Amino acid sequence: MDDSSLNGRKRGFATALARSAESGLDLRRMALRQLLPFGLTLGLVILLWQRIEGLDVAYIYASLKTVSLSQWFGAAVFSTISFWALGRYDGVVHRLIGTGVSIKAAERSGITSIALSQTVGLGVVSSAFVRWRMLPDLSLIQAVRISAIVAVSFLSAWAVVAALIVLTVPMTTPWADWIAWLVLAVAGMFSALSVLRPSFMMALHIPPLKAMGAFLALALIDTAAAGIALWMVMPEGCDVALLPLIAAYLLALGAGLISSAPGGMGAFELTLLALLPTLEAEPLLAAILAFRTIYYAVPAVLAALVVIRGPNKRRLAAGPHEGAKLRPIKSAPTLPPHIAKTITDAPRAEAGLLRQGRLSLITSDQGVAAAMGASSGQSLLVLSDPLAQKLDHTSLLRSLKALANQSFLSPFLYKAGGRWAVAARHAGWQVLPIAREGWIDPTGFTLSGSDKRQLRRKLRQAETAGIEIREAGADLPLPQMQRIADNWCSLRGGERGFSMGQWHPDHLPHARVYLARQNHDVIGFLTLHENASEQALDLMRMCADAPDGTMHALLVFAIAQAGREGCTRLSLAAVPLEGQMDEPWLFHRARLKLDQITGAAGLRQFKTSFAPRWETLYAAAPSRIALALGALDVTREICRKAEAGVLSKHR
């Protein structure tokens, strides 16, 4: 064996030893993390035992016997309500992350996992294994993720509910009011972040406001019902008003959750005894024993039987009724045939934006390609008109609303045409004009007329500068076009997204491309979407020092070429309208932002020089708040830069 081989084997052996050491260290850390709750539980139980060892055990037993059958029944009813709310947490989470599991199956697994995990401890770990058992189509990683999201959402919602209760019910706990206001301030901050969604917070996946509201409502129902269940089993001689008891229960529950002990054992009892000092300890402990029986022991036994039995396979799938769907489309040189056909047959050539990978395909209840859109912030953004003429607008609006509600969003129509906007208004939606789309019939386009005076002047400037225009062939000058696109991006802070065209060489084979040259050098280019219905303006890029009139000359050449081919509609795309009366303030601010980033004033002047026919485009949403939030979400999507690497892989 030579030295190099021996050295290689030594390095491999050393690496294996290092990895073994790291694995052993990880195992020790995991063991310590699991032992910590048990150690804390043991310490709390010792403290509790020291507290109660001087108490009269016979008195505790006698107090427990005074709990009547009707009290047990009432506690069982409210425990059932509490577990119903707990199961709904899972339904919300499954809807948010889109697992495809039916809501009934999700709620059933949630109730079962929580009933077991709150009793055996190790909440996220034990509940994940139960969810994995009850939902076999999920991987263990998915089950752990769902368990973690449920735990975090519950703790967050519990903190807000507890803060509201603390501020409502007088408490003797030091600093309680200050802590409560701090919790509410943090909750307000996260609500604002859910709306604004700054780029540096995107990795947190903050849920929409509607989902936050659902978690908060469920936490309120869950904890209030559990507190009432405890109140129902209060024995004779243990009189306490309901609201103070619920407040004490909430704080004791928090202490138990923080301790990570099974059922919060020790921490829950000690906290409740401390917060209700006017009550005798023996009857209160009797109530806690009864509560633990009805709220912990009985559900745990029932849940264990359900887990042994296994999942109800008939409830796992969402069922034959699919409903409308949002289907992501990956940007690629070649799209699946059915997507390509949808783009070709769409009433608007703007459907070509589906090739960019930033928009998804929305299918109707019948699985037909219906619209293009994206989920963002608080909204399901739907861009332009439906992708098929035959679709019934009223039923499609209902489907879009149902689809948005599945993810706790509101539908928002952006750049909707007149018929689409009328249908939305008839459905009771709020509708506002936001833009005008200019279009030309190339077969009848001429340069004559006073309304094209400015266009003729620009064309003369381009001609004087020696600008040559031609349609690009298959052999595109990509390096020169890339240089122009890079320069354009650097001057304007990057490519825009969503409804705005983006430079990408892979998209050029599907577009009409026109080049402007000066002294044989490419100084600008223009691209058009094209399908069976029309051509539509997409990209306009030129050098910063390109002569005046360069882009005008490019577009005139493209119009003439379209006319020779018999195209009867060429869209110049939309320009934002100026501010409207009585529009929501947030909507108005989003409009001003869009005007700034799109250079609306310059676009209006450029497109007006062609004297096009104008059509008003609209935004629509079910409410004024949804309209304002949708405008904010659209603005953010347009401003959001293309992901690193997507536009640079050809550079």
N, C-alpha and C positions, 0 to 999 in steps of 0.2 A: 504494500500500500504506500503510495507516494505521500509527500508531506502535505500537498494541497488537499488531497482527499481526507487525510487525517485531521487537518485543520478545519475542513468543512464539517466533518462529523463532530468535532469538538464544539464548533459554533452552534450546530444543530442541537447538541445535547444541552449546551448552556441556555439556548433559547427555550427548549422544552422545560428546563428547570425554572426559568424565569416565569414562563406561563403558568406552570404548576403553582409556583409561589403566589402569583397574582390571583389565580383561581382560589387557592386556599384563603388568601386575604379577603376576597370577595365573599366566600362562604362564611368566614368569621364575622364580617360586617353584617351580612344578612341575619346570621344567628343572633348577633347582638341587638339588631333592630327588632327581631321577633321577641327576644327575651325582655326588652324594655317594657312593653305593655304589661307582661306578666309580673315583672318586678314591681311596677307601679301599682298594679291591682293588688298584689300581696300587701304592699305598704298601706294602701287605702283601706283594705279589709281589716288590717291590724288596728288602724286608727279608729275605724268604725266599731270594732269589737271593744276597744278601750272605752269608747263613748257609751256603748250600750250594756257593758258588763255589769254596771250598777243598776240597770233597769229591771223592772219586774217582768220576767218572761211570761208568767202566768197572766199578767194584765194584758200583754200583747196578744196572747192567745184568746183571751176573753173578748178583747176588742174586735178581733178578727171574726169571732162568732156572731157579733152584732150586725155584720154586713148582711142585709137581706137578699133574698133571691131576686127581687126587682132591681136592687142595686147592681148585682152581678150582671143581670140582663142588660141594664142600661149601659154599664161599662163595656159589655161585649158589643153593643150596637155602635158606640162611639169608637171603639177600637177598630171595628170593621170600616168605619168611615175614614179613620186615619190611614189604615192600610190601603184603602182604595186610592187615597191621594198619593201614598208612597209609590204605588204601582204606576200611577200616571207620570211620575218622574221619568221612568224608563220609556214610556210612550213618547214623551217630549224629546228625549235624547235620541231615540231611534229616528224620529222625524228629522231632527236637526242634522244628523250625520248620514241619513239616507241608507239605512241597512237593507230596506226592502222587506223587513219582517213585519207581519201584520201587527196592528196596534194591540189587539187582544192578547196575542202571544207575548208581545213585549211587556205588557202590563202584568201578565201572569208570572213571567220570569222575574220581574222586578219585585212583586210582592213576595214570592217564594224566597228569593235571594236575601231580601232585607229581613224577613222573618227569621231566617237561620243565622245570618251574619251578625245581627244585633245581639243574638244570644251567645253564639260561640266566640265572638270577637274576631280580630284580624279582618276588619270590615271589607276593604277593597279586595283582598286576596280570597277570602272565603266566598264573598258574593260573586266574584268573577268565576269561580269554579261552578257555582250553582247556575249562573247564567249560561255558561258553556254547556252544562248538562241539559238545561231546558231549551236552549236554542242551538242545536247541533250544527246548523248551517254556518254559525259564526266560528271564527278561529278563537283560540285562547287569547291571542293578542287583542282581538276586537272585544272580547268579553271583559278583559282587564281595562281596556280604554273606556268602555261604557260604564263600568263600575267606578272608575276614577272620575269621569265626568259627572255621574250621579252624585258621588260623594262631595265633590267640590261645589256643585250647584246647590246641593242641599245645605251645606255649611254656609255658603254665601247668603242664601235666602233666609236661613235660620237667623243669621246675624242681623239682617235687616228687620225681620219680624221681632226679634228680641229687643232691638234698639227702639222700635216703635212702642212696644209694650212698656219698656223701662221709662220712656218719656210720658206714657199715659198713666201708669200706675205708680204712686209714690213708693220709692224703694229706700231702704236704709243702707244699701251697699255703697261704700265710698267710691267716689268718682264715677258712679254709674251714668249720670247724665252726660258727663264729658265724653265718656267712652261711646255712649249711644250716638251723640252728635258726630263723633269722629267716624263711626261706622256708616252713618247716613251720608256723610260727606264723601267717603270712599265710594259708596254705592252710586251717588250722583256723578262722581268722576267717571266711573265705568260706564254709566248710561250715556254720558257725553261722548266717551270714546267709542261706544257702539255706533253712535250717529256719525261722528267725524272720521273715525277709522284712519288715523295717521299711518303713514307707511311703516314707521318703526314699530307699530303695535300689531301689524298684520299677522305675525306668527302666533299671537295669543288666541286667535279665532274667537273673539268676543261674540257671544250670541246676539241676535237682533233683540230690539226692545220688547217685541211681543213675546219672545221666548223667556226673557227675563221676567216679564209680567206673569207668565204662566208658572214659572218656578216659584215666584213670590206668592202667588195665590195658592198654589198647592202646599207650600210650606205653612202658610197661615191656616189652611184647612186641616192639614196633618197635625200640627202641634196643638191647635185649639181643640181638636177632637180628642187627642191623647190626653191633654190637660183635663178635659171634661171627664174622660174615662177615669182618671185618678180621683177627681172630685166626687164621682158617683160612688166610689167604694170607701169614702170616708166613714169610719165607724161612729157610733154614738159617742158624744163628748169630744168630737173633733170638728168643731164648727169653724168654717172659714169661708169667706166670700169667694165666688168663682173667679173673678178677674185677678185678685192677688195670688190665688193658687196657680192660675195659668202662668202668671208672670214668674212665680217661683219655679214652676215646672220647667219653663223655657230655660232659665239660667242653670238649673240642675242638669237638664239635658245637655246643655253646652259643656258643663264640667265633665259629664260622662263621656261625651264625644272626644274632648281634648285628652282625656286620660287613656283612650283607646282600649279600656278594659272591656271584657265581655259584658254587654248590657250596661256599661258605665258603672259596674258594681263598685261600691264604696264611695266613689266621687259623687254619684247621684244622691245617695242617702245623706251623706255628710252635708252637701250643699243645701238640700231641702230642709234638713233639720236646722241649719244655720239661718236660712231665710224665713222660716216660720217659727220663731222662738216663742211665740205666745201659745203655741199648741203643745200639749203634752207629748212627750217623745214616744210613749208606748202606743197610743192610738194612731199616731202618724206612721210609725213603723208597721203597724198592722195594715194600714191603708197601702203602704208601699209594697208589702208582701202580696196583698190582693191584686194590686196593679201589675206586679211582675208576673203573677200567675195568668191573668187574663190578657196581658199585652205582650208578654215575652214567651212564657212556657207553652201556652196553648197554641199560638201561631207557629212556634218552632216545631212542635210535634206534627202539626198539620203540614207544614212546609216539608219536613223530612219525609212524610208519606208521599207527598207530591213528587219530590225529587226521586224517591225510589221507584215510583211508577213511571217517571220519565215524561218527555214532552208529548203534548197533544199534537200529532203531526198535521191534523186537519187545520190547525190554527197558525201554523208556522208561516206559510206563504201568504202573500197579500191577497191572493184570490184571483179569479179569472178577470175581474174588472180592473183593468190597468189604470184607466184615467189618463189625463194629460201627463206628459213626461218632458223633462229637460235633459236632453242627451248631448253631452260634450262632444265636440268635434276637434280632433287633433290636427293642427296645421301640418300639411304634408303636400308634396308636389302633386300627388294623385289622391283624390278623394274616392270613397266607395261610390259605385255607380248610381245608387239611389239618391245620394246627396248631390252628385254632379247633375243628375236629371232634375232635381228640385231647383237648383240654381238656374238651369237652362229654361225651365218652364215658368219660373216665378214672374209675376206681373212687373216687378221692378228688378233692373239689373243690379241694384245695390245688394241683392242677395249674394253676390260674389264675395261680400265681406265674410261669409262663412268660411272661406278658405284661410283666413288669417289665424284661426284657432282661438280667438278671444271671445267668440260668440258660440252659443250652443243652439242646437235645433230643438224647437218645441214641437212635439207631436200632439195631435188631438186625442180625444177619447178613443177614436177608432184607429189610432196609430198612423194617421196621415200627417205628413209634414205641414205644420200650420204657421209657424212664425220663427223668427230668430231672436234670441235674447240671452240674458245672463243674470245670475243671482249676484247681488251686490248690496252690502249693508242691510237696509231695511226693505229692499225692493226686489221684485222680479222684473227686470227691465226687458221690455219687449220693443224691439227696434223696427220701425217702418211698418208697412201694411202686411196683412197675412200673405203667406207664400203661395196661396191658391185662390183663384177667383171664386170657386164654387163653395167655399166654406161659409157657413152661416155665422155672421159676425156676433149675433146675440149669444148663441150657444158657445162660441169660442171664448167670449168674454167670461162666461160662467166657468168654463174649464180653466182659464188662466187664473181666475180668482181662487178656485179650488187648489190648483197647483201651487200658487203662492202661499196659501194658508197651510199647506203641508209642511212648509219650512218656516212658518211664522213670519212670512213676508207679505208685502202688499204689491199687487200688480201695478206697473207704471208703463203706459204706452208713450213712446218717444218718437217724434217725427211721424205721427199718424196722419194719413190722408183724410180727406173730407168725409167719405163714407164710414170709415173706421171710427172717426171722432163722433159722427152723428149717432152711430150705434152705441158708443160709450155714453153719450149724453142721455139717450133714451133709457139706458140701463141705470141711470141715476148717478153716474160718475161725474167728477169735476173735470172740466175741459178748459184748456187755455191755449190760444195760439202762441207758438214759440218761434216759428221759422217760415220762410218762404222758399219754395223750390222753383228755380227757373228752368224752363225747358224750351227746346227749339225743334221745329220740323225741318230737318236738314234738306229735304227735297224742295222746300220753297224758300230757303234762306238766301238773302242777298245782302250786299253791303250798302245798298242805297238807302236813303232816308235820313232825315235830320236826327233821328234817335240813335244813329250809328256814327255820328260825327266823330266822337272821341275814339271809337274803334278804328276808323279809317286813319286818323292821325297816328295812332299807335302802330298800325301796320306800315305806314310810310316810314316811321322811325326804324322799324325792324328791317325794312327793305334797304334803307340807306346804310344801315350797319352791315349789310351783306349777310343777313341771316338766311340759311337754307333749311327748309323743312322737308322731311320725308318720313314715311312710315317705316318702322324698323322691321327687319326680317327675322329669320330664325337665329342669325348670328349677331347677337346683341353685343354692344361694346360695354360689357359689364364693369370692367375696372373704372372707366370714365363715369358711368352712371353711379357707381358706388361712391366715387369721390364727390360727386355733386350731392348725393343723398347725405353723406357724412357731413358735408359743409352746411347743408340745410339744417340738419339736426343740431349741430353745434351752435348755430345762430339762434335757434328757437327752443333750445333746452330739451331736445329729444323728440322721438316720434310720439304721436298721440294714439289713443286706442279706441276701442268700442266702435263708434260710428265713423271714425276717421280712418282714411286710408293709411296703410303702413307700407314702407318700402321693404320688399323681400324678393330676392331674385327668383325664388321658386314659384312666385305668383305670376311672373311675367308671361309665361307661355299661355296663360288663360286670359290675358288682357290684350287690348289694342294699344300698341306702344308707338309713340311719335317722338322723333328726335329733332332737336334744333342744333345746327352746327354753324360755327363761325371760323373761317380759315381752316376748315376740315376738323376742327375740334368740337366735341359735344359740349354745349354750354347749358343745355336744358332738355327736359323730356316731360312728356305728358302721357298718362295711361287712362284707359277707359274700361270700366266693366262692360261686358256685352253678353246679352242672352237673346232669346227669341223675341222678346218684347221691345227692347230698347238698348241704347248705349247710355252709360252714365259716367260722368267725370269722376275720376278716382284720385290719382296723384298729379301734382304740379310741382316740379322741382327744377330749379335753375341756379346757376352760379350767382354769387352775390354781385359780380360785376357784369352780369349779362345786360345787353342793351335794352332800353325801354321797348316794349312791344313784343319781346320774345315770346312770352306766354300767350299773348293775343294771337300771334301768328301761328303758334302751335294749335290752338283751339280752332281757329278758322280753317286750317288745313284738315283737321279731324272732322269738322262739320261737313266740309266739302266732300271728303272721302265717304262719310256716312250717307250723304245724299246720293252719291253715285251708286251706292249699293242698295238704295231703296229704303233705308232706315227712316221711319217717319217720326221718331221721337228720340232726342238726345237730351238727357238731363244734365244740367249744369250743377246739380246737387243743391243743397240747401244753404241758406245764409240765415243767421239768427235775426229775429225781429228785435226792434228796439223795445224798451220797457213798455208794459201794458198797465192799464189802470186796474186797481183792485186785485193785484196778484199777491200771493203770500210773500212775506218779507224774505224768508229763506229762499224761496223760488227766485225772487228778484236778485238776491245776492249771487245765486248760482248762475243766473243769466249774465250778470256783469262779468263774472269770472270766465264764462265761456266766450263772451265777446273779446275779452283780453287775450285769451290763449289762442283763439282761432283767427285773430286779426280780422274781426267781422267787418269793420269799416272798409278795409281794403278789398275784401272779397265782394262786398256789396257793389263797390264802384267798378270792380273788374267785370262782374257778371252783368251788371246793368248796361255796360257798354255794348252788349250783344242784343239788347232789346228783346229779352226772352218773354214768354208768357209765364205768369207767376201763379203758383198754387200755394195756398196757406197750409202749413203743417201744424199739428197740435200735439200737446201733451195731455194725458188723461190718467186719472187715478180715482179710486173709490171715494176718497175724501180729500179735503184741502191739506190736511197734515201729510197724507200719503203723497200728495202732489208735490209738496215742498221737499219732503225727504227723498222722493224719487229724483227730483231735479238735482239735489245734492249728490246722490249716488251716481247719476249720469256724469256729472261734472268730474267727480273723482275718477271714474272709469276712463274718461277721455284724457284726463291729466296723467293717469298712471302710465309710467314708462314701460316699454316692452321689456320683457324679462331678459336678463343678461345672457348673451350667447345666441338668442334666437335670431337677432338681426346681424350678428357679427360673424357667424360661422363661415360666410363667404368672403369675408374681408381679408 
